[in-house]
């Protein structure tokens, strides 16, 4: 017992994290999906102390004095990790800078955690508050998901992302006019220790009059790499994806949705080690709520939406307006193409990340979008194990995080306890009993988004 106390104290010292330290806890007789991609392991014990996993496996022993929780029949996986989400942009059905408040952000981080997402990456449009809350989340001082992200991000003057859509403040986005301004924007973000740099490359289907010039995006990429920061690029079409990969971008932040990917593009992604985040749930959200798709009618989904959004999607006139929009056909065909390209790229061995663009608009609902992404990945032809491994181990690898994404000795105790096995049916991901973040257990709560 003395040795165990020493181990807990050492973990607290080296991580600097505020974690549950009431003594070791043993979860016994669980079915373990450890994130490695290997088969599930039955009748497993997981020992947690100091916010970390001390041991996990059938041979793990329960330390003397440990609190024992018998969870026979339950399945445990690592917590989900989002490589592309947003915070502080949405409240109710409103979008804009007025929502970038501590109350909104902390509420969203709790909601992500409530739906089993234990780490998120806020990929752009963040204000000065981001650095403070990120540090608090890293230190375990919040009760939501851990937080990483892009400081401000880099858009285009009079171009993407459309200000009329996102309504961000002047301190949430750079729009450089030339290469020198682009390099200065990167330096400002790097000085604030941004985790990544984000650029918008496409023209939103012709919805904006200008695209980012090659001179600007090349300057962004070159300066980011000089500062030791990787670059994620918002794209839609294959031509833009090819161009930005050739320029040296590290992450494709959305799937290619206009045409099938080809052998040349696949070879470039693999040769350069570029990560690809499909964000299938983005287009799906454009029509699923108006369609009243079966998954939107579940208690699991409805518990995540605000009263304002619930009122909107229950309004038949609103649904008719959405479904009557000629652009909606493009969203449906984009999703189908995105799914086909995901399967092609996955089978070819391209590195696939996990993200949804959740939190960017009211319909891309934090937490729910991630479970929808899992279902859409399986619908695209991946197995439940492959989808879950992408959403845990691979998502952590994309972020360069080696302390999470799996359940193994020494790693963060970020995990989900399910009542039913998601490997048997990916829809069982909705049977969350509780989520653990840094060794703290949070029972599943039917709470609404603020």
N, C-alpha and C positions, 0 to 999 in steps of 0.2 A: 504493500500500500504506500510505503514511503517513496519507493521508486516511481510509482504512478503519479504521486503528487509532484515529484520532481519533473516528470515528463510534461505534465500540464503546465507547470510554471515556466518550463523552457519554451513551450509553444507560445505562451503569452508573451514572453520576452522577445523572441525572434520575429514574431509576426506583428507585434504592436496592435493586435486586434482586441477589441472589447468583446469577449465571447462568454457563453454560458460556462461557468466554472464551479458548478455545484457538485462536482464529482462525476465519475464515469457513469455512462448509461449504456446498457447492452440491449440491442434489438435482436430478439432471438426468433429462430424458426421462420425466417423470411425467405422469399424467393428473390434472389439478387440478380439484377441486370447491372453489371458493374461499369458499363460504358466502353469496354474494350472491344466490343463487337462479337465476343465469344458467346456461347450458349448461356442461358440463365442457369444459376446455381441454386438448387433447392436446399432447404433446411440450413440456412446460413445464419451466422451471428455477426452483427456489426457492433463494434465497441467504439464509443464516441467520448472524447474528453477534451477540454480546452479548445473547443471549436473545431477539432480535427478528428479524423478517423484514426483510431489506434490500431484496429485490426478488423479484417472483414474476410469471412470465408467459413466453410464448414468446420475447420479446425480451430477457429478463433475461440479463445477461452474467456469466460466471464471473470473479470477481476474481482477479488474479494471486496465486498462493500459496494459494488456497483448496483445501481438501480436497474432492475430487469423489466423490460417490456416485452411480453410474449405476443408476437404478431403473426402467429401461424395463419397461413392462407393469404397473407398480404405480399405484395410485390414492391420492391424498392429499386429505384433507379437514381442516377445522379440528377440534380436539378437541371432544368432546361436553361440554355444560354442563348440569348438573342444577339446576333451580330449586327442587326439593323432594326432599330426601333427609334422612337422619339419620346421626349418628355416635355411637359410644360407648354405644349402647343394647343391642346384641346381642353376645354371644360364644358361639359354638357354638349351642346351642338355648336358652340362658338369656337373659332380659331383665331389666334393672334397673340401679340406680345403681352396683352393684359393677363393672359393665363400663365405667364412664366413667373410663378410665385412658389415659395416654399410649400405652401399648403397643397397646391396642385401637384407639384412634383413628388412630394412625399406620399400623397394619396395614390399616385400612379405606381410608385415603387412598391407600395403595399399591395396594390392590386396585382402587379406582376407576380409578386411572391405568393399571393393567395391562389394563383393559378399555376404554381409550380415553376415559375421562371425565376431563377435565383440570381442571375446576372444579366444585365442588359447593356447594350451599346447604343447610346443616344447619338445617332449619326447626323449631327449638324443642327444648326439653328438654335444653339444654346447661348444663353446670356451669362453675365458675370456670376450669377448665383451658382452656375454649374460647378465651378471649381470647389466651392465650399461644400456643397452637398456631396460631390464625388468623394472628397476627402473623408467626410463623415461616414459615408457608406463603406468605404474601404476599411475604416477603423471599426466597423461593426457597431456604430453609434446610432444607426437607424433601425427600423424594424421592417424594412422592405428589401427588395433586390439590391445586390451590389451594382455599382454604376461606373461605367466607362463611357468614352465618347469622343466626339469631335467638338472642338472648342466653338468656333463660329461657323465654319465652312465657307466655301468660295463659290459664288454664283456669277451671273452675267448681268451687266447693266442693261436694263430693259429686256432682260431675258429670263432664263431659268435660275432659280425656281420662281414662278409667277408671284409677284408681291400681292396681287389681288386674291390669290388663293391662300397664301401662308400668313400674310399680314404680320411679319416679324418686325422687331424693332431694329434701329440702326446699330445697336450693339450685339446683334445676333447673327449677322451675315456680312461677309465682304463681297463687294462686286467690283473687282479690279478692272481698270480700263486698258491696262497694258502689262507687259511682262514685269516691269519694275514694281508696279503696284502689287502684282501677284506675289512676287518674292517677299515684299514687305508684309503682306498678309500672312504668308506662311511663317515668317519670323515671329510675328506677333502671337500666333497660335502656339508655335513651338516654345516660345518663352513662357507661356502659361501651361506648358507640359500637356498639350493636347495628346490624346492617345493615337489619333489618326487625323488625316486631312481628308476632307470630302469636297468633290467638285461635281457640278451638274453639267453634263455634256450635251444632252439632247434638247430638242425644241418643243417638247410636250405636244407632239403630234401636230406641229404647226401652230400651236397656241401662243407662242412667243415669237417676236420678230427677229431675234438674234440668238446665235449660238456662240459658245465659247470658242475663241480662235485657237488654232494650234500653237501660236506663240505664247498665249497665256497658259494653256494647260501644260505645255512643255516646261514653262518656267516654274509652275506650281510643283510639278513632279520632281524636277531637278533640285529645286530648293528644299523640298521636303526630304528628299533622300540625303542631301547634304546635312540636314538637321537630324537625321536618324528617325524620321517619321514616315510611315507608309501612307499611300494614297488610295482612297476608295472613290470610284467613279459611278455616278448615276447615269445609266444609259437605258435605251429601249431597243434600238435597232442594232442589227449585226454590224453595219458599217461603222457606227460609233464605237462599238465594242472592239472591233479590230483596231481602229485608230488609237484608242487609248491604251490598249495592251502593247501595241508597237511603241508607244511613247514611254512606256515603263510603269504604268499604273499597277498596283499590287492587288487590288480587290475590285471585282465587278459587283456593284452594289444592288443591281437588279438583273433579272433574267433577260435574255434576248427574246423578243416577242414578235418580231415582224416576219421572220423566215427561219428555216432550219439552220442550225449551226453546221459548218462544214469542216472537212478534215484539216484545212489550213488553220482555221481558228482554234480547233481543238489542240493541234500541235503547238501553237503559240502559247496557249494557256499552260500546257504541260511543261514546255521548255522553260518558261519564265516562272513557273510555280505560282501562277496567279490564282487567287481564290475567287469563287463564283457563288454569289448568294442569290438564289432564284426569286425570293419573295413572291411566291405563288398567291398568297392570301391577299395581296394588294388588289389585283384585278377582281378576285372573287368577292371582295367586300363591296365592290362597286354595284353589284346587282343582287347578292345573296339576301341582304336584309329586305330589299324591295320585293324579291321573289318569294319572301317568307320561306326560304329553304328550311328543311326539317331541322337542321342543326341550330338555326336561329330561334326556334321555338322551344328549345330545351330550357329547363331551369338553370342549367349550368351557364348557358349563354346569357339568359335574361338577367341573372344576378350581377353580371359585369357592366351592364349599361345604366347610364344615368336616367333619372325620371324624364329629363328633357328629350334624350334620344329615344327612350321607350315611347314617349308620346308621338314623336316624329314618325317612327317606323310603323306605328299603329294607324297612322293617318292614311286613309285610302287615296286621298288626293295627292299626297306626297309620293306614295308608291307609284301611282299612275304617271306622275311627272317624271320620275326616275326611269321607269320602264319605257316611257315614250321618247326618251332622249336618243337620237340617232347614234350618238357616240357609244352607247352601251353595247352595241354589237361588236365594236372594236375591243371592248374589255373582255367579252366572252371569247372571242377568237384569240386574243392575246394570251389568255389563261391556257387555252388548249395548246398553243404553240410553246408557251413557257414550260408546260409539263413535258411535252415531247422532247424539248431541248435538254431539260434536266435529266431525263432518263438517258439520252444519248451521251451527255457529258459524264454522268456518273459511271455508266458502263465503260467509258473510255479511260477512266481513272483520273479525271480532273478533280481538283480539291473543291469540295462543296461545303459552304457554310450554311448557317441557319439564321434567317431573319424574315421579317414580315412587313416592315415599314409601319408597324403598329404605333399608334399615338400621333401619327401625322395628320390624320383627319378623324372626325367623329366616328365614321363607320369602320375604321381600322382599330378595333377595340383592344386595348392592352390586355394581354393574357389570353383572351379568347382567340385572337388572331394566331397565336403560336400553336394552339391545339388544332386550329383549322389548317395551318401549314403542314402539320404532321399528317393529317388526313389526306390532304392534296398530294403530298409526296408519295404516299402509299397508292393513291389513285393513279399516279403517274407511272407506277410500276415498281417502286422500291418496296422492300419488305418492311414490316414494322421495326425490325431490328436495325435495318439500315437507316431508316428515318430517325430513330431514337439515337443512334450513334452519331449521326450528323448533328443533331440538336444538343448533344452533350460533349463528347470527346472532340469531335471535329470543330465545333463552334469555339471551344476553348483554345484549340490549336490555332485557329485563325487569329485570335486575339493575342496569341503568344503567352497564354496563361497555362502554367504547368501545375498549378495547385488545385485545379478543379476540373470538372468534366468527366471524372471517373470516381469510383468508390474504391479507395485503396489506402493502405496505411500511410499516414503522413499528409494526406490531402485534406482540404477543407471538408467539413461535414455539411455539405450542401446536397440535399437529397429529397426525394419525393416518396411517400408511402401511398400506394394505391390499394384499393379494395379488390380490384380485378387486374389481371395481367394484360398490359397493353401489347404484348407480343402475340397474344391470342387474337386480339382484335384492337386495332389502333384507337377505336372509339373508347376503349377502356381507359385511355389517358384522362378521361373526364371523371374517373372515380377517385379523385384525390382525397385521401383521408387527412394528410397533413404534409406540410413542407418544412424542411429544416434548412436554416441558413446559419452558417457558422456555429453549428451545434445547438441552435435554439429551435425548438419545435413549435410550429404555428398550425394549430388545427384549421382545417378548411372552414372558411367563414363565407356565408352567403351575403357578401357585402357589395354594395353598388359603387360604381366609379363616381368620384366627386364631380 
